[in-house]
């Protein structure tokens, strides 16, 4: 759906409701698309335990892929930046 910005001013509540229902609204100025109102796509709700399990799985995978004896991220950062955190 396309709506002129001037017309959208008085219809914002309706436009937001439509976006919540899944519709994407394109705001136009002089017939040219300039902005949009769209629904926020939320991730599936997860419990804290599910989120922690996902983090643990990511950490385990990262540990599995880590090369033994290679530099850590901190060591690489220290090589690239001075004591104040600025690039060398």
C-alpha positions as CSV (number, residue, x, y, z in Angstrom):
1,X,0.0,0.0,0.0
2,X,1.3,3.5,-0.8
3,X,0.2,6.6,1.1
4,X,1.3,10.2,0.7
5,X,3.1,11.5,3.8
6,X,0.6,14.4,4.0
7,X,-2.3,11.8,4.1
8,X,-0.4,9.5,6.6
9,X,-0.3,12.2,9.2
10,X,-3.9,11.8,10.1
11,X,-4.0,8.0,9.6
12,X,-1.0,6.9,11.6
13,X,-2.9,4.7,14.1
14,X,-4.6,2.9,11.2
15,X,-1.4,2.5,9.3
16,X,0.4,1.1,12.3
17,X,-2.5,-1.4,12.9
18,X,-2.2,-2.5,9.3
19,X,1.6,-3.0,9.6
20,X,1.0,-5.0,12.8
21,X,-1.3,-7.2,10.7
22,X,1.6,-7.8,8.3
23,X,1.0,-5.2,5.6
24,X,3.9,-3.0,4.4
25,X,3.1,0.7,3.9
26,X,5.2,2.9,1.6
27,X,5.1,6.6,2.3
28,X,5.5,8.8,-0.7
29,X,6.3,12.5,-1.3
30,X,5.3,13.9,-4.7
31,X,4.7,10.3,-5.9
32,X,8.2,9.1,-4.9
33,X,8.7,6.5,-2.2
34,X,10.6,8.1,0.7
35,X,9.9,5.9,3.8
36,X,8.0,2.9,5.0
37,X,6.1,1.4,7.9
38,X,6.5,-2.4,8.1
39,X,5.8,-5.1,10.7
40,X,8.5,-6.1,13.0
41,X,9.3,-9.8,12.6
42,X,10.0,-11.2,16.0
43,X,11.9,-14.4,16.5
44,X,10.2,-17.3,18.1
45,X,9.8,-16.7,21.9
46,X,12.4,-18.6,23.8
47,X,12.8,-19.3,27.5
48,X,16.0,-18.2,29.3
49,X,17.0,-21.9,29.4
50,X,16.6,-22.2,25.6
51,X,18.7,-19.1,25.0
52,X,21.4,-20.3,27.3
53,X,21.5,-23.6,25.6
54,X,21.8,-21.9,22.2
55,X,24.7,-19.8,23.6
56,X,26.4,-22.9,25.0
57,X,26.1,-24.6,21.6
58,X,27.6,-21.7,19.8
59,X,30.5,-21.6,22.3
60,X,31.1,-25.3,22.0
61,X,31.2,-25.0,18.2
62,X,33.6,-22.1,18.4
63,X,35.9,-24.1,20.7
64,X,35.7,-27.0,18.4
65,X,36.8,-24.8,15.5
66,X,39.6,-23.0,17.4
67,X,43.1,-23.7,16.0
68,X,45.4,-24.9,18.8
69,X,48.3,-22.6,19.4
70,X,46.8,-19.7,17.3
71,X,46.6,-16.2,18.7
72,X,43.6,-15.1,20.6
73,X,41.4,-12.2,19.6
74,X,42.9,-10.1,22.4
75,X,46.4,-10.8,21.2
76,X,45.5,-9.8,17.7
77,X,43.9,-6.6,19.0
78,X,46.9,-5.8,21.1
79,X,49.1,-6.2,18.0
80,X,46.9,-3.8,16.0
81,X,46.2,-1.1,18.6
82,X,48.3,0.9,21.0
83,X,47.8,1.2,24.8
84,X,45.0,3.7,24.3
85,X,43.1,1.4,22.0
86,X,44.0,3.5,18.9
87,X,45.2,1.9,15.7
88,X,49.0,1.8,15.4
